[in-house]
């Protein structure tokens, strides 16, 4: 699926319900790719998707669903439940159309927090190295400077003219030290229940 | 009262006029701004969190540790910083496994998150610690007859169980702050629509921005009143981009709330940095008898 093509609203009996690498559905049997699903459930914020009962409360107030044909948080949750991660983790994944407005988080009666599931999916895309340029450049700017906006030439003078103090320095050795993962498995693994909130 | 200033990135770097307005308008309310060296990006709740959730939480925790060491509650001036720091503070206070994981990383730099401070957006700080009466008392030139279209943006209010600022479906806090400076808060149809800045798409953000701007235009106001620099960038740069791409000129001036407060406190438009704006609130200047250079 590409971002431009709206996907099927409801899985048709004769067609695969989700991407070929995910679950496939025939008239009789639906195969759910549990291994693919497990990968997401292990990421912080990803595991609440299992509470989703497909009511669609997340859709009504979703600005991206309103303005972008084919973006539908309920369908994204369904795709995840069926294990069809491949179509959500591709480079031009529909999930980047999410506006991060948190309306779905507010509306969900099951506390799925669809936006958090989408953020967890985005983390997997980064892990796979398919992140969009916008994401990569902010990530690198923060890694290099500790700030999300590049400091442009002349800023120091502008700030001085406005009577503002200079931007204080940031200890980049500290930032880089804490951004290094402990182990590859840190922050994941359903056994430690990370991502569940009390 | 003392309040620890968390400046973030977008305002001090791209919109320093907003920082000017904050630094000038808080002392008359009895708030002593405390600057602290060492804060990094909050970090960015959208793209950085999308890239590295654990790193996002850990960097936020480091900022919170600095405030804990100073022993003063943080106030933020950007909705993104408010979102990241409030959410991280909430997670780390309530989820021991997450706190342990983050503290293992913080140990490398000799820090430990203890969960001792609060994070408040500046408007919440004013409501809770200063009071609206103090805002009214600081006004020297009420913005009488000035119609301000409110735009709360998303991350001051949501997720509401963590932010605990206001009812996201019926918020009052900005209405009250606008009324306190003598202006008229105007409710427009698309007041709850996201500005769209976080969507990665050539058209989608502009589509959302345009829908909000048309709704504001319809409401016949002097300006928009905002508290988020990301929303500001959508309604400022985004508006100019829409005009360039489609020829639709809306001339809706977005203004940061603390610039309006500054005007009401008697500062000139230039003293609150409005001379730097590309879409200037000219009818507002006229109503308060001020020009701008």
Interface residues (C-beta under 8 A of the other chain):
Chain A: X3 X43 X44 X45 X63 X64 X67 X68 X96 X97 X98 X99 X100 X101 X102 X103 X105 X106 X113 X119 X120 X122 X123 X126 X131 X132 X134 X135 X136 X138 X139 X142 X146 X147 X148 X149 X150 X151 X152 X155 X158 X159 X162 X163 X164 X165 X167 X168 X169 X170 X171 X174 X175 X177 X178 X179 X180 X181 X182 X186 X187 X192 X193 X194 X196 X197 X198
Chain B: X9 X10 X12 X13 X14 X16 X17 X19 X20 X23 X35 X36 X37 X38 X39 X40 X41 X43 X44 X45 X46 X47 X48 X49 X50 X51 X52 X53 X54 X55 X57 X58 X59 X62 X91 X94 X95 X97 X98 X101 X104 X105 X106 X108 X109 X154 X155 X158 X159 X160 X168 X193 X194 X196 X197 X198 X199 X200 X201 X204 X207 X208 X211 X273
